[in-house]
Amino acid sequence: MEGTLRLARGTLVFDAEAGTASGEIAVDARSAETRNERRDASMHRDVLESAEFPTIAFRAERLEVARRDATSADVRLVGRLELHGATRPFDIPARVEARDGGRVAISAAFRVPYVDWGVADASTWLLRVERFVDVSVEAEALLAPP
């Protein structure tokens, strides 16, 4: 099953040399959709409880650079993920590639074991659902000088 969520807000400030990072990326949990209205209604009501927990947010604490060359880098953004009213340590591995005009392309793929945050396991006696969700992010950002 695939779905989408809309970005609510996001600003990251980092210094790759010093390894520092701050800021927040937040998505609107109420915007989650899988293109199946019945499943989506159940997901919002019984699993995400998005009326009560409308935002999923990642707050950056530091940046670890694993590899870097003239036009790209493999990084790990270390911070805390707030989901369903609980906050836990979380890392996001990403690839960053330079584009024209001070822009960068960001690609990230990671797994969120949602039940660790107290989100209900959506499995039923007839249907088994994984206890995690795989997330893929493709974004573009504008680098601003310090």
FIFIPA-179473 format. One record per residue (C-alpha): y, z, x; residue number from 1; residue in three letters. Coordinates in nm, 2 decimals. Each point is the difference from the previous one (the first is absolute). Layout:
c2 Y; c3 Z; c1 X; i NUM; aa ala $
...
This chain:
c2 0.00; c3 0.00; c1 0.00; i 1; aa met $
c2 0.35; c3 -0.08; c1 0.13; i 2; aa glu $
c2 0.33; c3 0.13; c1 -0.11; i 3; aa gly $
c2 0.36; c3 0.03; c1 0.09; i 4; aa thr $
c2 0.28; c3 0.27; c1 0.02; i 5; aa leu $
c2 0.37; c3 -0.06; c1 0.03; i 6; aa arg $
c2 0.21; c3 0.15; c1 0.28; i 7; aa leu $
c2 0.24; c3 0.26; c1 -0.14; i 8; aa ala $
c2 0.19; c3 0.06; c1 0.33; i 9; aa arg $
c2 -0.05; c3 0.00; c1 0.37; i 10; aa gly $
c2 0.18; c3 0.06; c1 0.32; i 11; aa thr $
c2 -0.16; c3 0.07; c1 0.34; i 12; aa leu $
c2 0.18; c3 0.09; c1 0.31; i 13; aa val $
c2 -0.19; c3 -0.01; c1 0.33; i 14; aa phe $
c2 0.03; c3 -0.01; c1 0.37; i 15; aa asp $
c2 -0.31; c3 -0.16; c1 0.15; i 16; aa ala $
c2 0.09; c3 0.12; c1 0.35; i 17; aa glu $
c2 0.03; c3 0.37; c1 -0.10; i 18; aa ala $
c2 -0.27; c3 -0.02; c1 -0.27; i 19; aa gly $
c2 0.22; c3 0.15; c1 -0.26; i 20; aa thr $
c2 0.01; c3 -0.11; c1 -0.37; i 21; aa ala $
c2 0.15; c3 0.12; c1 -0.32; i 22; aa ser $
c2 0.06; c3 -0.13; c1 -0.35; i 23; aa gly $
c2 -0.20; c3 -0.06; c1 -0.31; i 24; aa glu $
c2 -0.18; c3 -0.29; c1 -0.17; i 25; aa ile $
c2 -0.06; c3 0.07; c1 -0.37; i 26; aa ala $
c2 -0.18; c3 -0.21; c1 -0.27; i 27; aa val $
c2 0.03; c3 0.03; c1 -0.37; i 28; aa asp $
c2 -0.34; c3 0.13; c1 -0.13; i 29; aa ala $
c2 0.10; c3 -0.10; c1 -0.35; i 30; aa arg $
c2 0.01; c3 -0.37; c1 0.12; i 31; aa ser $
c2 -0.37; c3 0.00; c1 0.10; i 32; aa ala $
c2 -0.18; c3 -0.28; c1 -0.17; i 33; aa glu $
c2 -0.33; c3 -0.19; c1 0.03; i 34; aa thr $
c2 0.06; c3 -0.27; c1 -0.26; i 35; aa arg $
c2 -0.23; c3 0.18; c1 -0.24; i 36; aa asn $
c2 0.21; c3 0.18; c1 -0.26; i 37; aa glu $
c2 -0.28; c3 0.23; c1 -0.12; i 38; aa arg $
c2 -0.10; c3 0.10; c1 0.35; i 39; aa arg $
c2 0.36; c3 0.05; c1 0.10; i 40; aa asp $
c2 0.07; c3 0.23; c1 -0.30; i 41; aa ala $
c2 -0.30; c3 0.21; c1 0.09; i 42; aa ser $
c2 0.10; c3 0.00; c1 0.37; i 43; aa met $
c2 0.35; c3 0.12; c1 -0.08; i 44; aa his $
c2 -0.11; c3 0.26; c1 -0.26; i 45; aa arg $
c2 -0.32; c3 0.14; c1 0.16; i 46; aa asp $
c2 0.01; c3 -0.07; c1 0.37; i 47; aa val $
c2 0.35; c3 -0.04; c1 0.14; i 48; aa leu $
c2 0.17; c3 0.20; c1 -0.27; i 49; aa glu $
c2 0.30; c3 -0.21; c1 0.08; i 50; aa ser $
c2 0.22; c3 0.15; c1 -0.27; i 51; aa ala $
c2 -0.02; c3 0.34; c1 0.18; i 52; aa glu $
c2 -0.02; c3 -0.14; c1 0.35; i 53; aa phe $
c2 0.21; c3 -0.32; c1 0.00; i 54; aa pro $
c2 0.04; c3 -0.04; c1 0.37; i 55; aa thr $
c2 -0.23; c3 -0.04; c1 0.30; i 56; aa ile $
c2 0.18; c3 0.05; c1 0.32; i 57; aa ala $
c2 -0.06; c3 -0.02; c1 0.37; i 58; aa phe $
c2 0.23; c3 0.20; c1 0.23; i 59; aa arg $
c2 0.00; c3 -0.10; c1 0.37; i 60; aa ala $
c2 -0.01; c3 0.25; c1 0.28; i 61; aa glu $
c2 -0.07; c3 -0.20; c1 0.31; i 62; aa arg $
c2 -0.10; c3 -0.35; c1 0.13; i 63; aa leu $
c2 -0.28; c3 -0.06; c1 0.24; i 64; aa glu $
c2 0.00; c3 -0.34; c1 0.18; i 65; aa val $
c2 -0.36; c3 -0.11; c1 0.08; i 66; aa ala $
c2 0.10; c3 -0.34; c1 0.14; i 67; aa arg $
c2 0.32; c3 -0.20; c1 0.04; i 68; aa arg $
c2 0.10; c3 -0.34; c1 0.14; i 69; aa asp $
c2 0.32; c3 -0.21; c1 -0.02; i 70; aa ala $
c2 -0.04; c3 -0.09; c1 -0.37; i 71; aa thr $
c2 -0.25; c3 0.25; c1 -0.16; i 72; aa ser $
c2 -0.14; c3 0.35; c1 0.00; i 73; aa ala $
c2 -0.29; c3 0.19; c1 -0.14; i 74; aa asp $
c2 0.13; c3 0.34; c1 -0.12; i 75; aa val $
c2 -0.11; c3 0.31; c1 -0.18; i 76; aa arg $
c2 0.25; c3 0.16; c1 -0.23; i 77; aa leu $
c2 -0.08; c3 0.37; c1 -0.03; i 78; aa val $
c2 0.12; c3 0.22; c1 -0.28; i 79; aa gly $
c2 -0.08; c3 0.15; c1 -0.34; i 80; aa arg $
c2 -0.11; c3 -0.17; c1 -0.32; i 81; aa leu $
c2 0.11; c3 0.15; c1 -0.33; i 82; aa glu $
c2 -0.23; c3 -0.10; c1 -0.29; i 83; aa leu $
c2 -0.07; c3 0.16; c1 -0.33; i 84; aa his $
c2 0.22; c3 0.31; c1 0.09; i 85; aa gly $
c2 -0.18; c3 0.07; c1 0.33; i 86; aa ala $
c2 0.11; c3 -0.08; c1 0.35; i 87; aa thr $
c2 -0.24; c3 -0.05; c1 0.29; i 88; aa arg $
c2 0.01; c3 -0.14; c1 0.35; i 89; aa pro $
c2 -0.04; c3 -0.37; c1 0.01; i 90; aa phe $
c2 0.01; c3 -0.29; c1 0.26; i 91; aa asp $
c2 0.08; c3 -0.36; c1 -0.07; i 92; aa ile $
c2 -0.12; c3 -0.26; c1 0.26; i 93; aa pro $
c2 0.22; c3 -0.31; c1 0.00; i 94; aa ala $
c2 0.08; c3 -0.32; c1 0.18; i 95; aa arg $
c2 0.37; c3 -0.09; c1 0.05; i 96; aa val $
c2 0.11; c3 -0.35; c1 0.10; i 97; aa glu $
c2 0.35; c3 -0.12; c1 0.09; i 98; aa ala $
c2 0.16; c3 -0.27; c1 -0.22; i 99; aa arg $
c2 0.33; c3 -0.18; c1 0.03; i 100; aa asp $
c2 0.33; c3 0.17; c1 -0.09; i 101; aa gly $
c2 -0.11; c3 0.36; c1 0.09; i 102; aa gly $
c2 -0.27; c3 0.00; c1 -0.26; i 103; aa arg $
c2 -0.35; c3 0.13; c1 0.05; i 104; aa val $
c2 -0.33; c3 -0.07; c1 -0.19; i 105; aa ala $
c2 -0.21; c3 0.31; c1 -0.06; i 106; aa ile $
c2 -0.37; c3 -0.01; c1 -0.09; i 107; aa ser $
c2 -0.20; c3 0.31; c1 -0.08; i 108; aa ala $
c2 -0.35; c3 0.07; c1 -0.14; i 109; aa ala $
c2 -0.12; c3 0.35; c1 -0.06; i 110; aa phe $
c2 -0.23; c3 0.21; c1 -0.22; i 111; aa arg $
c2 0.13; c3 0.29; c1 -0.23; i 112; aa val $
c2 -0.28; c3 0.24; c1 -0.10; i 113; aa pro $
c2 0.19; c3 0.09; c1 -0.32; i 114; aa tyr $
c2 -0.23; c3 0.27; c1 -0.11; i 115; aa val $
c2 0.11; c3 0.20; c1 0.30; i 116; aa asp $
c2 0.34; c3 0.03; c1 -0.17; i 117; aa trp $
c2 -0.15; c3 0.13; c1 -0.33; i 118; aa gly $
c2 0.00; c3 -0.34; c1 -0.18; i 119; aa val $
c2 -0.29; c3 -0.02; c1 -0.24; i 120; aa ala $
c2 -0.31; c3 -0.19; c1 0.09; i 121; aa asp $
c2 0.01; c3 -0.29; c1 -0.24; i 122; aa ala $
c2 -0.38; c3 -0.04; c1 0.00; i 123; aa ser $
c2 -0.19; c3 0.03; c1 -0.34; i 124; aa thr $
c2 -0.37; c3 0.03; c1 -0.08; i 125; aa trp $
c2 -0.01; c3 -0.38; c1 -0.02; i 126; aa leu $
c2 0.25; c3 -0.10; c1 0.27; i 127; aa leu $
c2 0.02; c3 0.12; c1 0.36; i 128; aa arg $
c2 0.34; c3 -0.03; c1 0.16; i 129; aa val $
c2 0.07; c3 0.05; c1 0.37; i 130; aa glu $
c2 0.17; c3 0.33; c1 0.08; i 131; aa arg $
c2 0.27; c3 -0.19; c1 0.21; i 132; aa phe $
c2 0.23; c3 -0.29; c1 -0.05; i 133; aa val $
c2 0.06; c3 -0.27; c1 0.27; i 134; aa asp $
c2 0.36; c3 -0.08; c1 0.04; i 135; aa val $
c2 0.15; c3 -0.31; c1 0.15; i 136; aa ser $
c2 0.37; c3 -0.04; c1 0.07; i 137; aa val $
c2 0.20; c3 -0.31; c1 0.10; i 138; aa glu $
c2 0.37; c3 0.06; c1 0.05; i 139; aa ala $
c2 0.30; c3 -0.12; c1 0.17; i 140; aa glu $
c2 0.28; c3 0.22; c1 0.14; i 141; aa ala $
c2 0.33; c3 -0.04; c1 0.17; i 142; aa leu $
c2 0.04; c3 0.18; c1 0.33; i 143; aa leu $
c2 0.33; c3 0.17; c1 0.04; i 144; aa ala $
c2 0.14; c3 0.12; c1 0.33; i 145; aa pro $
c2 0.02; c3 0.38; c1 0.05; i 146; aa pro $
